[in-house]
Every structure is written in structure tokens, then in C-alpha cells.
Amino acid sequence: MEKSDKNSDRRATGRQGGNFRKKSYARGNAPVRRSKVSKKPTKSIPSDPNLIRLNKYVANAGICSRREADTYIAAGNVTVNGKVITEMGYKVDKTDDVRFDGRRLNPEKKEYVLLNKPKNFITTTSDEKGRKTVMELISSASNNRLYPVGRLDRNTTGLLLFTNDGEMAKKLTHPKFGVRKIYHVVLDKNLTAADLRNIQEGLDLDDGRISVDEVAYIQGSPKKEVGIEIHSGRNRIVRRIFEHLGYQVIKLDRVVFAGLTKKDLPRGHWRHLTQQEVINLGMIK
């Protein structure tokens, strides 16, 4: 009996203690391997290029940022085709009538491009005579149609702003806003002190009296080089001032326009305005 019990214990230990034989897979006992299920890629539905999120529409119109637009939309400040929309993520068509506080918005994103214009380019969007225009110089700046703000003569160089913001363009060209423009003028001869005073006091031209904000010799340069600040938008006004006094303008370069300068902008090159520069333009009153 004792011998039999010992053999039973040994067999039990053999089953449980780890001295078991591994299963042989040679007889078809191999584990079943699950084949990977290949997932078919889901086809993405192309978005309609004519649809745009309402908050982006409002932001592109220059009202505010997208985040702020969400707040205004939730507050009921925005209507689409006469209906107040407060739904987040709502999409509108570019042809929809979208209004903010009753004013219709333009969905085209406002863009502002500053060019340092070289000579021999005329300030127009097209020319029937085939002459070179400033639009050729900024052709890669935007996919939107931009327009020059004001104009510079063909032989006048310097700062020229382009935008699709009609309200901003109107403000920057209207005399009542007094937009600051500074020119570097090179004359064919030295400007006399008497003529300098005449310009400072104002001149009577064929189309009326003209006053300048400031005129002075360029420090460290011959007296035929003058800096003049003026806000008038009359055609060829700087050249006409000096021609009226018997001088010929050899070079005319606009170095400041509405607070914008030519810093780090070589002749013939352009750049987009920074957000702060756009804000500064918007504050002109």
C-alpha cells in the first residue's frame, strides 16, 4: 500500500510540477493562427470648395479672429441669408448673404502686400500699350486679385501698397485721413534757402494752393537732395512743386507710406504686411 501511494504521488507531481512533455505539433496539433483581416481604406468624401466654415468666413472679412468669431456667432451677431445662425461649425457658400450686425461681409481674405517699386513700371492693373506694370512684380504674391493703393509715376520708385481691402484703400488715399508720405528728392541743382522757405509756406499751383507737412535738406548730402513730407494725393504733386520753382526732379523715391518703411525690402521686391502693421493701418483716423 505504501509503495502504491508513493507511485501515485510521483505521477501526480509529474503532472503538476512542470516535468510534463511538450505537445508535439508533428501530428497536426499546431495552434491555429488567425489571419489578419485587411481593412479596406475608407474613401474620403471630397469637401465642397465653395463651402467655408462660418467662423472662417467672418474672420476672413476682417471682423475678428476665428475664436472671437465663434463667440459672436453664439451670441447671435451673425446672420446667413436673413437667418440668425448660432451653430458651431456651420458652413456657408461663398455666394450666401452673410451679415455681421447687419453689415454684409466679403468672404475673401484681406491681404496686404508692400512693394519697393523700381523705375519703368507704371501703376496700373493693365496697359493697352504693352508697357510693364507693377502687377507683374507681385504676380506671385497672392491668388486673390489685388489693387494698388494710389499710384506712383513710371519713373518714381519706392513704397507702393496693394490690397483687396477696398475700405482700407479708400481710407489710405483720402486726404482727410492725412496719411503720412515721405519722399527723397534729388534735383538737378541745389535748392536755395529761399525756395525751401517758399515750399514750407505753401505754393499756389495751377490747380490750387498746396501745403507740405515738412521739407528739409538731407543731412550729410548735397543741397540738391531734399526730404519732403506731404499728405496730398494730387497727381504728380511732388514733381510739380519743384518744377513750379524751376527745378527738374532727377530722382524721386517714396521712403515712407502710412508708417511703413523700406527696411529690409530691396528694390523690386515685395512682402506681406505683418499683423501688427495691418492693425496700425486700421487705427488711422
Secondary structure, DSSP 8 states (H G I E B T S, - for coil): -HHHHHHHHHHHHHHHSS------STTS--------------------TTEEEHHHHHHHTTSS-HHHHHHHHHTT-EEETTEE---TT-EEETTS-EEETTEE---S---EEEEEE-TT-BSSS--TT---BGGGTTTTS-SS--EESS---TT-EEEEEEES-HHHHHHHH-GGG---EEEEEEESS---HHHHHHHHH-EEETTEEE--SEEEE-TTS-TTEEEEEE----TTHHHHHHHHTT--EEEEEEEEETTEE-TT--TT-EEE--HHHHHHHHT--
